[in-house]
Amino acid sequence: MKTRTPSNAQQSSRMPIGKYRPFHEVNGIDLPDRQWPSRRITQAPRWLSTDLRDGNQALIEPMDPARKRRMFDLLVSMGYKEIEVGFPAASQTDFDFVRSIIEDGAIPEDVTISVLTQARTELIQRTIDSLVGAARGTVHLYNATAPVFRDIVFRNDREATKELAVAGTREVMAYAEKVLDPEAVFSYEYSPEIFIDTEIEYALEVCEAVMDVWQPDAGREIVLNLPATVERATPNVYADQIEWMSRNLSRREFVALSVHPHNDRGTAVASAELAVMAGADRVEGCLFGQGERTGNVDLVTLGMNLFSQGIDPQIDFSDIDGIRRTVEQCTQMDVHPRHPYGGDLVYTAFSGSHQDAIKKGFTVREERVAAAGGDATAVPWDVPYLPVDPLDVGRSYEAVVRVNSQSGKGGVAYLLASTRNLDLPRRLQIEFSGVVQKVTDAYGGEISAERLWDIFCDEYLPAPAGSGLAPWGRFALRGTTLTSGGEGERATLSMEMVDGGTSRQLTTTGNGPVDAFTNAFAELGVEVNVLDYAEHALSTGGDATAAAYVECEVDGQVLWGVGIDPSITTASFQAIVSAVNRAVR
């Protein structure tokens, strides 16, 4: 048998490569004695969440006050101590939100809120006005320093650009002294915006001029933020820039060196990690990487990367799905199912060989934990294909082993969509594939579309006539009457519910129909909390039928319910009944 090297040389892409220049030809840095490659990250940096500012301004539809408050409360509950809450001079909405969390007493004593401003007097004053009454606040001032902005956007020379930063700093100090409580803890942050494209010596010159005004010393920190506003170089170049600045800044012990990487090249996480190795004290970013263009650096991935190395991120990610749900609801942006640590599918294996390796890993781990007297924390995590234990972020092991049937047993989701027009939410797909897996394990063979529908009905829906399936379920809904409250009033719901064969007449109230309906189960001794909801029409026209899918926590058990009815409200109620019946089945 002859062997030869394949003749498959790459051909020219014919793209206009000549329009672009290597970064080292534009703003190169020479640091031959760099120290960061030999350093290790041994503790978490300081974190600043900018979800409510940078993340919010990047949304198609910015968050309304209720969603902003929910996001703020999430960040606080997770443990973030520095939160950039808005750009108060940019809109009345941002200004009012900052005022609301101050006046409502929503800011814990150990949390510092930050507000952003450009270096213009009227904007600075409006920004500082928003902080009146805050116990701890930071004003974050920025101006663009890179040549492309100096020459094209603002037509300023170096001296005028530096003076803008210096004058802005003076104005911040003077106005803060005038209007803020002397007992308030007031901090200052300055960003030479577009730092990554700014000549490194000039960036240092501007930062030093700002510090000459602020005069940082013991008990008077300054935050210098060096953003990769548009990520244009490999992460090692950014690390060189950060190390060079860290080495050459005067008064370094009084400087919190902060980095704010964007993800234009898809390497923001690596840039942030190398920047910390290079001397950065703080990282600014957003949950799941929300932000302009391709996003800010992802605080979830960064924190979980530390956790996976046995380093406390000092942020609580133990309910990763709850965090993701809140972020998706607040931003109205979906988290990709393959997103590190938090995506729906990142702890699942479609491949049979992967699944086999994971199962064997669990078996060995169980043996080692048993040998350690049952102490799981005493046994290092070492399971194939799983960098962290799904239980540590609130996922179940069932999610890891259920999904193989989704692809290997005939495409559960595809068959239900193509034959019954059911568009199951992804987590419901995973749950139902586990049900199918049990059937295939017991009986073997392929699952036809008709058999799949029977399995689905028997698990989630009342047995259809002529199906041969036995009806089951403790509860059955016979009828409802909803009285919608006016603005600011609660909805009233009257219903006939069959409980174990006995008809019950119930009347409850709630913030809306679903809240009122779940309150009815509380009267029946069942605690129900709706976690997620989806619905769609199964057909068009006047006799259209709707399908509703509800993920519920029923007496501590999380599972899905399904309802199908011409009325979407009734379908939603039936879905909750389905979930409750499955929980008590």
C-alpha positions as CSV (number, residue, x, y, z in Angstrom):
1,M,0.0,0.0,0.0
2,K,1.3,3.4,-1.0
3,T,1.1,6.4,1.3
4,R,1.4,10.0,0.3
5,T,0.9,13.5,1.6
6,P,-2.5,14.8,0.5
7,S,-2.4,17.6,-2.0
8,N,-4.8,19.9,-0.2
9,A,-2.9,23.2,0.1
10,Q,-5.0,26.1,1.3
11,Q,-6.0,28.6,-1.5
12,S,-6.2,32.4,-1.2
13,S,-9.5,33.5,0.2
14,R,-9.6,36.5,-2.2
15,M,-10.8,38.7,0.7
16,P,-9.4,42.3,0.8
17,I,-6.5,41.5,3.2
18,G,-4.6,44.6,2.1
19,K,-7.1,46.9,3.9
20,Y,-5.9,45.6,7.3
21,R,-2.6,46.0,9.3
22,P,-1.2,43.7,12.0
23,F,-1.7,45.3,15.4
24,H,2.1,45.4,16.1
25,E,2.5,47.8,13.1
26,V,-0.2,50.1,14.6
27,N,0.5,50.1,18.3
28,G,3.1,47.6,19.1
29,I,4.7,47.1,22.5
30,D,8.1,45.7,23.3
31,L,8.4,43.9,26.7
32,P,11.1,41.3,26.4
33,D,11.4,40.8,30.1
34,R,7.7,40.2,30.7
35,Q,6.9,38.3,33.9
36,W,3.3,37.4,33.5
37,P,3.8,34.1,31.7
38,S,5.3,32.5,34.7
39,R,2.7,33.7,37.2
40,R,-0.4,31.9,38.4
41,I,-3.8,33.2,39.5
42,T,-4.2,32.2,43.1
43,Q,-7.1,34.4,44.2
44,A,-10.0,36.1,42.7
45,P,-9.6,39.7,41.5
46,R,-12.0,42.4,42.5
47,W,-15.1,42.3,40.3
48,L,-17.2,45.1,38.9
49,S,-20.4,44.2,37.2
50,T,-21.4,46.6,34.5
51,D,-24.6,44.7,33.5
52,L,-26.7,47.7,34.4
53,R,-24.7,50.2,32.4
54,D,-22.5,48.8,29.5
55,G,-24.7,45.6,29.3
56,N,-27.9,47.6,29.4
57,Q,-26.9,50.2,26.8
58,A,-26.1,47.3,24.3
59,L,-29.7,45.9,24.4
60,I,-32.1,46.3,21.5
61,E,-34.7,47.4,24.2
62,P,-32.9,48.6,27.3
63,M,-34.2,47.3,30.6
64,D,-37.2,49.1,32.2
65,P,-36.9,50.0,35.9
66,A,-38.4,46.8,37.1
67,R,-36.0,44.6,35.1
68,K,-33.1,46.8,36.2
69,R,-34.0,46.4,39.8
70,R,-34.3,42.6,39.4
71,M,-30.8,42.5,37.8
72,F,-29.4,44.7,40.6
73,D,-30.9,42.4,43.2
74,L,-29.4,39.4,41.5
75,L,-26.0,40.9,41.4
76,V,-26.1,41.8,45.1
77,S,-27.4,38.3,46.0
78,M,-24.5,36.7,44.0
79,G,-22.0,38.7,46.0
80,Y,-20.8,41.5,43.7
81,K,-19.6,44.4,45.8
82,E,-18.9,46.9,43.0
83,I,-21.8,47.5,40.6
84,E,-21.9,50.1,37.8
85,V,-25.5,51.0,37.9
86,G,-26.0,53.5,35.1
87,F,-25.1,56.5,33.0
88,P,-27.3,59.0,34.8
89,A,-26.6,62.0,32.5
90,A,-27.5,59.9,29.4
91,S,-31.2,59.5,30.2
92,Q,-33.8,60.3,32.8
93,T,-34.5,56.6,33.1
94,D,-30.9,55.9,34.2
95,F,-30.9,58.9,36.6
96,D,-34.2,57.8,38.2
97,F,-33.0,54.3,38.6
98,V,-29.9,55.4,40.5
99,R,-32.1,57.6,42.7
100,S,-34.6,54.8,43.3
101,I,-32.1,52.2,44.7
102,I,-30.6,55.0,47.0
103,E,-33.9,56.2,48.2
104,D,-35.4,52.7,48.6
105,G,-32.4,51.6,50.7
106,A,-31.7,48.8,48.3
107,I,-27.9,49.1,48.4
108,P,-26.2,47.0,51.2
109,E,-23.7,48.8,53.3
110,D,-20.8,46.8,51.8
111,V,-21.8,47.5,48.2
112,T,-20.4,50.4,46.2
113,I,-22.4,51.7,43.2
114,S,-20.6,53.3,40.3
115,V,-21.9,55.8,37.7
116,L,-20.3,56.7,34.4
117,T,-19.8,60.1,32.9
118,Q,-18.0,61.8,30.1
119,A,-15.6,64.7,30.8
120,R,-18.1,67.6,30.4
121,T,-19.1,69.8,33.2
122,E,-22.9,69.6,32.9
123,L,-22.7,65.8,32.6
124,I,-20.4,65.5,35.5
125,Q,-22.7,67.5,37.7
126,R,-25.8,65.6,36.7
127,T,-23.9,62.3,37.4
128,I,-22.8,63.4,40.9
129,D,-26.3,64.7,41.7
130,S,-27.6,61.1,41.1
131,L,-25.3,59.9,44.0
132,V,-26.7,62.3,46.7
133,G,-27.6,60.2,49.7
134,A,-25.5,57.1,48.7
135,A,-23.3,55.8,51.5
136,R,-20.7,54.5,49.0
137,G,-20.4,55.7,45.4
138,T,-17.8,55.9,42.6
139,V,-17.8,58.4,39.7
140,H,-16.2,56.8,36.6
141,L,-15.0,59.4,34.2
142,Y,-13.6,58.6,30.7
143,N,-12.4,60.2,27.6
144,A,-11.1,58.7,24.4
145,T,-7.3,58.9,24.1
146,A,-6.4,56.7,21.0
147,P,-5.1,58.4,17.8
148,V,-8.0,57.3,15.7
149,F,-10.4,59.2,18.1
150,R,-8.1,62.2,18.6
151,D,-7.6,62.6,14.8
152,I,-10.9,61.6,13.4
153,V,-13.7,61.9,16.0
154,F,-12.7,64.8,18.2
155,R,-9.9,66.4,16.2
156,N,-7.9,67.0,19.5
157,D,-4.2,66.9,19.9
158,R,-2.5,65.1,22.7
159,E,-2.4,68.1,25.0
160,A,-6.0,69.0,24.6
161,T,-7.0,65.3,25.2
162,K,-5.0,65.2,28.4
163,E,-6.4,68.5,29.6
164,L,-9.9,67.2,29.1
165,A,-9.2,64.3,31.5
166,V,-7.5,66.6,34.0
167,A,-10.2,69.3,33.9
168,G,-12.9,66.6,34.2
169,T,-11.1,65.2,37.3
170,R,-11.0,68.6,38.9
171,E,-14.7,69.1,38.2
172,V,-15.5,65.8,39.8
173,M,-13.6,66.6,42.9
174,A,-15.0,70.1,43.2
175,Y,-18.6,69.3,42.6
176,A,-18.6,66.1,44.8
177,E,-17.1,68.2,47.6
178,K,-20.0,70.6,47.2
179,V,-23.0,68.3,47.0
180,L,-22.2,64.9,48.6
181,D,-22.4,64.0,52.3
182,P,-18.9,64.4,53.9
183,E,-19.5,61.1,55.6
184,A,-20.1,59.2,52.3
185,V,-17.3,57.0,51.0
186,F,-16.5,58.6,47.7
187,S,-14.3,57.0,45.1
188,Y,-13.0,57.9,41.7
189,E,-12.3,55.9,38.5
190,Y,-10.7,57.2,35.4
191,S,-10.5,55.4,32.0
192,P,-8.3,56.4,29.1
193,E,-10.9,55.1,26.7
194,I,-9.7,52.9,23.7
195,F,-6.6,52.2,25.9
196,I,-5.6,49.2,23.8
197,D,-5.1,51.5,20.7
198,T,-3.5,54.4,22.7
199,E,0.3,54.9,22.6
200,I,1.4,53.3,25.8
201,E,3.7,56.1,26.9
202,Y,0.9,58.6,26.3
203,A,-1.7,56.5,28.2
204,L,0.7,56.6,31.1
205,E,1.2,60.3,30.8
206,V,-2.6,61.0,30.9
207,C,-3.1,58.6,33.9
208,E,-0.2,60.3,35.8
209,A,-1.7,63.8,35.1
210,V,-5.1,62.6,36.4
211,M,-3.4,61.2,39.5
212,D,-1.6,64.5,40.1
213,V,-5.0,66.1,40.5
214,W,-6.6,63.3,42.6
215,Q,-3.5,62.7,44.7
216,P,-4.0,59.0,45.7
217,D,-2.5,57.9,48.9
218,A,-3.3,55.5,51.8
219,G,-7.1,55.6,52.2
220,R,-7.5,57.5,49.0
221,E,-7.5,55.0,46.2
222,I,-7.9,55.7,42.5
223,V,-9.2,53.2,40.0
224,L,-7.4,53.3,36.7
225,N,-9.4,51.3,34.1
226,L,-7.5,50.2,31.0
227,P,-10.1,49.0,28.6
228,A,-9.7,46.8,25.5
229,T,-12.6,48.8,24.1
230,V,-12.3,47.1,20.8
231,E,-10.4,43.9,21.1
232,R,-7.8,44.1,18.3
233,A,-4.8,42.1,19.5
234,T,-4.1,38.6,20.9
235,P,-4.4,38.3,24.7
236,N,-0.7,38.2,25.2
237,V,-0.4,41.7,23.8
238,Y,-3.0,43.1,26.2
239,A,-1.1,41.4,29.0
240,D,2.1,43.1,27.9
241,Q,0.3,46.4,28.0
242,I,-1.1,45.8,31.4
243,E,2.2,44.7,32.9
244,W,4.0,47.7,31.3
245,M,1.5,50.1,32.9
246,S,1.6,48.3,36.2
247,R,5.4,48.6,36.3
248,N,5.5,52.2,35.3
249,L,2.7,53.8,37.2
250,S,3.8,55.9,40.1
251,R,1.9,55.6,43.4
252,R,1.1,52.0,42.3
253,E,0.2,50.9,45.8
254,F,-2.7,53.3,45.8
255,V,-4.0,52.4,42.4
256,A,-6.6,49.7,41.7
257,L,-5.6,48.7,38.2
258,S,-8.8,47.6,36.4
259,V,-9.4,46.0,33.0
260,H,-12.5,46.0,30.8
261,P,-12.0,43.6,27.9
262,H,-14.5,43.4,25.1
263,N,-14.9,40.3,23.0
264,D,-14.4,41.4,19.4
265,R,-11.8,38.7,18.7
266,G,-13.6,36.1,20.9
267,T,-10.8,36.0,23.4
268,A,-12.0,38.4,26.1
269,V,-11.8,35.7,28.8
270,A,-8.2,34.9,28.0
271,S,-7.4,38.6,27.9
272,A,-8.8,39.1,31.3
273,E,-7.1,36.1,32.8
274,L,-3.7,37.1,31.4
275,A,-4.3,40.7,32.5
276,V,-4.7,39.5,36.0
277,M,-1.5,37.6,35.8
278,A,0.1,40.8,34.4
279,G,-0.9,42.8,37.5
280,A,-4.6,43.8,37.1
281,D,-6.4,44.1,40.4
282,R,-10.0,44.3,39.2
283,V,-12.0,43.0,36.2
284,E,-15.1,44.7,34.8
285,G,-17.6,42.7,32.8
286,C,-21.1,41.3,32.5
287,L,-22.9,38.1,33.3
288,F,-22.8,35.8,30.3
289,G,-20.8,38.4,28.4
290,Q,-23.6,40.8,27.6
291,G,-22.3,44.1,26.0
292,E,-21.9,46.0,22.8
293,R,-21.0,44.3,19.6
294,T,-19.7,40.8,20.6
295,G,-20.0,41.6,24.2
296,N,-18.0,42.4,27.4
297,V,-15.9,39.8,29.1
298,D,-18.1,37.1,30.7
299,L,-18.0,37.3,34.5
300,V,-19.7,33.9,34.8
301,T,-17.0,32.1,32.8
302,L,-14.2,34.0,34.6
303,G,-15.6,33.1,38.0
304,M,-16.3,29.5,37.2
305,N,-12.9,29.1,35.6
306,L,-11.5,30.0,39.0
307,F,-13.9,27.7,40.8
308,S,-12.8,24.8,38.5
309,Q,-9.2,25.4,39.6
310,G,-10.1,25.2,43.3
311,I,-10.0,29.0,43.8
312,D,-12.9,30.8,45.5
313,P,-14.4,33.3,43.0
314,Q,-16.1,35.0,45.9
315,I,-19.3,35.0,43.8
316,D,-22.1,32.5,44.3
317,F,-22.9,30.5,41.1
318,S,-24.6,27.6,42.8
319,D,-27.9,28.3,41.0
320,I,-26.6,28.7,37.5
321,D,-30.0,28.1,35.9
322,G,-31.7,30.6,38.2
323,I,-29.0,33.2,37.3
324,R,-29.4,32.5,33.6
325,R,-33.2,32.7,33.8
326,T,-33.0,36.1,35.5
327,V,-30.4,37.5,33.0
328,E,-32.5,36.3,30.1
329,Q,-35.7,37.8,31.4
330,C,-34.0,41.1,32.3
331,T,-32.1,41.4,29.0
332,Q,-34.5,39.6,26.7
333,M,-31.5,37.9,25.2
334,D,-31.0,34.2,25.1
335,V,-27.9,32.5,26.6
336,H,-26.5,30.1,24.0
337,P,-27.1,26.4,24.9
338,R,-23.3,25.8,24.5
339,H,-22.3,28.8,26.6
340,P,-19.6,27.7,29.1
341,Y,-21.0,26.5,32.5
342,G,-24.5,28.0,32.1
343,G,-25.8,26.8,28.7
344,D,-28.6,24.2,28.7
345,L,-26.4,21.6,27.0
346,V,-23.0,22.0,28.5
347,Y,-23.3,19.2,30.9
348,T,-24.9,16.7,28.5
349,A,-23.4,14.2,26.1
350,F,-25.1,13.2,22.8
351,S,-22.3,10.8,21.9
352,G,-22.6,7.3,23.3
353,S,-18.9,7.0,23.9
354,H,-18.9,10.3,25.9
355,Q,-21.9,9.1,27.9
356,D,-20.2,5.8,28.6
357,A,-17.1,7.6,29.9
358,I,-19.1,9.9,32.1
359,K,-21.1,7.0,33.6
360,K,-17.8,5.1,34.4
361,G,-16.4,8.3,35.9
362,F,-19.4,8.6,38.2
363,T,-19.1,4.9,39.2
364,V,-15.4,5.4,40.2
365,R,-16.2,8.6,42.0
366,E,-18.9,6.9,44.0
367,E,-16.4,4.2,45.1
368,R,-13.8,6.8,46.1
369,V,-16.3,8.9,48.0
370,A,-17.5,5.8,49.9
371,A,-13.9,4.9,50.7
372,A,-13.5,8.5,52.1
373,G,-16.4,7.9,54.5
374,G,-19.0,9.6,52.3
375,D,-17.2,13.0,52.3
376,A,-17.6,14.2,48.7
377,T,-15.5,17.2,49.4
378,A,-12.5,15.1,50.3
379,V,-12.3,13.5,46.9
380,P,-11.0,15.6,44.0
381,W,-13.4,16.0,41.1
382,D,-12.2,13.9,38.2
383,V,-15.0,12.8,35.9
384,P,-14.4,12.6,32.1
385,Y,-15.9,15.5,30.0
386,L,-17.2,17.4,33.1
387,P,-14.8,20.1,34.2
388,V,-17.0,20.8,37.3
389,D,-19.6,18.8,39.2
390,P,-23.0,19.8,37.8
391,L,-24.5,19.5,41.3
392,D,-22.3,22.5,42.4
393,V,-24.1,24.8,40.1
394,G,-27.6,23.4,40.7
395,R,-27.8,20.9,37.8
396,S,-28.8,17.3,38.2
397,Y,-26.9,14.2,37.1
398,E,-30.1,13.2,35.3
399,A,-29.5,16.0,32.8
400,V,-26.1,14.6,32.0
401,V,-27.4,11.1,31.1
402,R,-30.8,11.7,29.6
403,V,-30.1,13.4,26.4
404,N,-28.6,10.6,24.5
405,S,-32.0,9.3,23.5
406,Q,-32.8,12.7,22.1
407,S,-30.6,12.0,19.2
408,G,-29.9,8.3,19.5
409,K,-33.6,7.1,19.8
410,G,-35.1,8.8,16.8
411,G,-35.0,12.5,17.4
412,V,-37.7,13.1,20.1
413,A,-38.0,16.8,19.6
414,Y,-38.0,16.6,15.8
415,L,-40.8,14.0,15.7
416,L,-43.0,15.9,18.0
417,A,-42.4,19.1,16.1
418,S,-43.0,17.6,12.7
419,T,-46.0,15.4,13.5
420,R,-47.8,17.4,16.3
421,N,-46.5,20.9,15.9
422,L,-45.1,20.9,19.4
423,D,-42.1,23.2,20.0
424,L,-40.8,21.9,23.3
425,P,-38.5,24.2,25.4
426,R,-35.0,22.8,25.5
427,R,-35.1,21.7,29.2
428,L,-38.5,20.0,28.6
429,Q,-36.9,18.2,25.6
430,I,-34.2,16.9,28.0
431,E,-36.7,15.9,30.6
432,F,-38.9,14.0,28.1
433,S,-36.0,12.3,26.4
434,G,-35.4,10.7,29.8
435,V,-38.9,9.4,29.8
436,V,-38.3,8.0,26.3
437,Q,-35.0,6.5,27.4
438,K,-36.8,4.4,30.1
439,V,-39.2,3.1,27.5
440,T,-36.5,2.1,25.1
441,D,-34.5,0.6,27.9
442,A,-37.5,-1.5,28.9
443,Y,-38.8,-2.5,25.4
444,G,-36.0,-1.8,22.9
445,G,-36.5,-0.9,19.3
446,E,-37.3,2.3,17.5
447,I,-39.9,4.8,18.7
448,S,-42.4,5.7,16.0
449,A,-44.1,9.1,15.9
450,E,-47.4,7.5,17.0
451,R,-45.8,5.7,19.9
452,L,-43.9,8.8,20.9
453,W,-47.2,10.7,21.1
454,D,-48.7,8.0,23.3
455,I,-45.7,8.2,25.6
456,F,-46.0,12.0,25.7
457,C,-49.7,12.0,26.5
458,D,-49.3,9.4,29.2
459,E,-46.6,11.5,30.8
460,Y,-48.1,15.0,30.5
461,L,-51.6,15.0,29.2
462,P,-55.0,13.4,30.0
463,A,-55.3,10.1,28.2
464,P,-56.9,10.7,24.7
465,A,-60.1,8.8,23.8
466,G,-59.4,5.5,22.1
467,S,-55.7,5.6,23.1
468,G,-55.9,2.6,25.3
469,L,-54.0,4.5,28.0
470,A,-55.3,4.5,31.6
471,P,-56.3,7.9,32.9
472,W,-54.4,9.1,36.0
473,G,-53.8,12.2,38.2
474,R,-55.0,13.4,41.5
475,F,-56.2,16.8,40.2
476,A,-58.5,17.8,37.3
477,L,-59.6,21.2,36.3
478,R,-63.3,21.5,35.4
479,G,-63.8,25.2,34.9
480,T,-62.6,28.7,35.8
481,T,-63.9,32.2,35.9
482,L,-61.4,35.0,35.9
483,T,-62.1,38.6,37.1
484,S,-59.2,40.8,36.1
485,G,-58.4,43.6,38.5
486,G,-58.0,47.1,37.4
487,E,-54.6,48.8,37.3
488,G,-52.9,48.1,40.6
489,E,-55.6,45.6,41.7
490,R,-55.3,41.8,42.1
491,A,-57.0,39.3,39.8
492,T,-59.7,37.1,41.2
493,L,-60.1,33.5,40.0
494,S,-63.0,31.1,40.8
495,M,-62.6,27.5,39.8
496,E,-63.9,24.0,40.1
497,M,-61.1,21.6,40.9
498,V,-61.5,17.8,41.2
499,D,-59.2,16.5,44.0
500,G,-59.0,12.7,44.2
501,G,-62.5,12.4,42.7
502,T,-64.0,15.1,45.0
503,S,-65.1,18.4,43.4
504,R,-63.9,21.5,45.2
505,Q,-65.0,25.1,44.6
506,L,-62.1,27.5,45.1
507,T,-61.7,31.3,44.9
508,T,-58.3,32.9,45.0
509,T,-56.5,36.1,44.2
510,G,-53.1,36.9,42.8
511,N,-51.0,39.4,40.9
512,G,-52.2,37.7,37.7
513,P,-54.1,34.6,36.5
514,V,-51.1,32.2,37.0
515,D,-50.3,33.6,40.4
516,A,-54.0,33.2,41.5
517,F,-54.1,29.7,40.1
518,T,-50.9,28.5,42.0
519,N,-52.4,30.1,45.1
520,A,-55.3,27.7,44.8
521,F,-52.9,24.7,45.1
522,A,-51.6,26.2,48.3
523,E,-55.1,25.9,49.7
524,L,-55.0,22.3,48.7
525,G,-51.8,21.7,50.5
526,V,-49.4,21.8,47.5
527,E,-46.7,24.5,47.1
528,V,-46.2,25.4,43.5
529,N,-43.7,27.9,42.1
530,V,-43.6,28.6,38.4
531,L,-40.0,28.9,37.1
532,D,-40.3,29.1,33.4
533,Y,-43.1,29.4,30.8
534,A,-43.5,29.1,27.0
535,E,-46.5,28.9,24.8
536,H,-47.4,28.8,21.1
537,A,-50.3,28.1,18.7
538,L,-50.7,24.6,17.3
539,S,-52.7,25.8,14.3
540,T,-54.2,28.9,12.7
541,G,-57.7,30.2,12.3
542,G,-60.7,30.7,14.5
543,D,-60.5,27.2,16.0
544,A,-56.8,27.4,16.8
545,T,-55.4,25.4,19.7
546,A,-52.6,26.6,22.0
547,A,-49.9,24.6,23.8
548,A,-48.4,25.9,27.1
549,Y,-45.3,24.5,28.8
550,V,-44.6,25.4,32.4
551,E,-41.5,24.5,34.5
552,C,-42.6,24.3,38.1
553,E,-41.1,23.6,41.5
554,V,-43.7,21.5,43.3
555,D,-43.0,20.8,46.9
556,G,-39.2,21.1,46.2
557,Q,-39.3,19.0,43.0
558,V,-38.6,20.7,39.6
559,L,-40.4,19.3,36.6
560,W,-42.5,20.4,33.6
561,G,-46.2,20.3,32.8
562,V,-48.0,20.6,29.5
563,G,-51.4,22.0,28.6
564,I,-53.3,22.0,25.3
565,D,-56.5,24.0,24.9
566,P,-58.2,26.5,22.6
567,S,-57.7,29.1,25.4
568,I,-54.1,30.0,26.1
569,T,-55.0,30.9,29.7
570,T,-56.7,27.5,30.2
571,A,-53.8,25.8,28.6
572,S,-51.5,27.5,31.1
573,F,-53.7,26.3,34.0
574,Q,-53.7,22.8,32.5
575,A,-49.9,22.8,32.3
576,I,-49.6,23.6,36.0
577,V,-52.1,20.9,36.8
578,S,-50.0,18.5,34.6
579,A,-46.8,19.4,36.6
580,V,-48.5,19.0,40.0
581,N,-50.0,15.7,39.0
582,R,-46.6,14.4,37.8
583,A,-45.1,15.5,41.1
584,V,-47.6,13.6,43.2
585,R,-48.0,10.7,40.8
